[in-house]
């Protein structure tokens, strides 16, 4: 019922944005660990 209240494009953009943020944070953690 909650998914039907939101447009499919909004859900996809939100998931892609969350994935990009997760990958960016993982990159920062890996970069700091290499030092």
VMD Tcl script that draws the C-alpha trace (Angstrom):
set ca {
  {0.00 0.00 0.00}
  {2.91 2.35 0.73}
  {4.62 1.58 -2.59}
  {1.41 2.37 -4.50}
  {1.28 5.83 -2.91}
  {4.64 6.76 -4.48}
  {5.45 6.93 -8.20}
  {7.76 4.15 -9.40}
  {10.33 6.69 -10.65}
  {10.58 8.29 -7.20}
  {11.26 4.90 -5.62}
  {13.96 4.10 -8.20}
  {15.66 7.50 -7.78}
  {15.59 7.12 -3.98}
  {17.14 3.64 -4.17}
  {19.82 4.81 -6.62}
  {20.65 7.80 -4.43}
  {20.92 5.57 -1.36}
  {23.18 3.18 -3.28}
  {25.44 6.02 -4.43}
  {25.73 7.36 -0.87}
  {26.56 3.87 0.43}
  {29.26 3.38 -2.22}
  {30.69 6.86 -1.51}
  {30.87 6.17 2.25}
  {32.51 2.79 1.56}
  {35.06 4.55 -0.68}
  {35.86 7.10 2.05}
  {36.31 4.36 4.68}
  {38.59 2.40 2.35}
  {40.56 5.56 1.53}
  {41.12 6.40 5.22}
  {42.12 2.80 6.01}
  {44.78 2.88 3.29}
  {46.58 5.79 4.98}
}
mol new
graphics top color blue
foreach p $ca { graphics top sphere $p radius 0.5 }
foreach p [lrange $ca 0 end-1] q [lrange $ca 1 end] { graphics top cylinder $p $q radius 0.2 }
display resetview
